[in-house]
Amino acid sequence: MIASTMDDLHHNRLSGGSGDERRERLEYLADLLGQLQQMADQHGCRKLSRMLAISHAEAQRETLR
C-alpha cells in the first residue's frame, strides 16, 4: 500500500499530475504516518515513534509545497 502510494506520488511529480491529486495523496500519507507513529508510541517503540513523527512532519510539510 505505501509502496503504491509512493510510486503514484513519484509518477505524478514526473508526469505533471494535478496539484490537488498530489496534495490529497500526501495528506493521506501524512495521516497514515501519524497513525503508525501513534501505534509505535503506544507499544513503547520510542525510536520508531520518533522516526515516524519526523516522517509525518515531512509529509505534512510537503502538502504545503
N, C-alpha and C positions, 0 to 999 in steps of 0.2 A: 504494500500500500504506500509506504513512504517513498520507496524507490520509484514507483509510478508517478507520484506527485512531483518528485524532484525531476524526473525525466520530462514531465509536462512543463514544469517551470523553465527548464533549460530550453526546451523546444520553443516555447512561447517567446522567450527572450531572443532567440536566434531568428525566428520566423516573423517577428513583429506582431505577435498575438496581441489582442486588445489589452489595454491597461487595466480595465475593470476585471477581466478574467484573471490576469496575473495577480492583482490585489486580492481577489477572492481566494485564490489558491494559497497565497501567502498567509492570509488571515486564517484559513483552515489549518495550515501547517503550524502557525503560531499557537492556535488553540490546542492542537494535538500535542505539541511540545510542552505546553503549560500543564496539560493533564498528566503527561508522563512525568513531569517534574514533581507534581503533587504526589503521584504514586511512589516515586523513588523516595521522597521525603517521608511519607507515611511508613515505609518499610525500613527506614533508618539508613538508607544508602546516601550518605551525605555528599560524597564526591560526585556520584552520578547526578544527584539532585542539583548540585551547583553547576555541573556541565550543562544539564538540560535547561536550567534557568538562564544561563548565558545564551544558549541557542534560541530559547524562547524570546529573549530580549532582542536578539539579532533579527529574528523573523518579524517581530513587530516593527522594528526599525525599517526593514525592507519594504513593508507595506506602505510606508510614507514616502518612498522614493518615486 
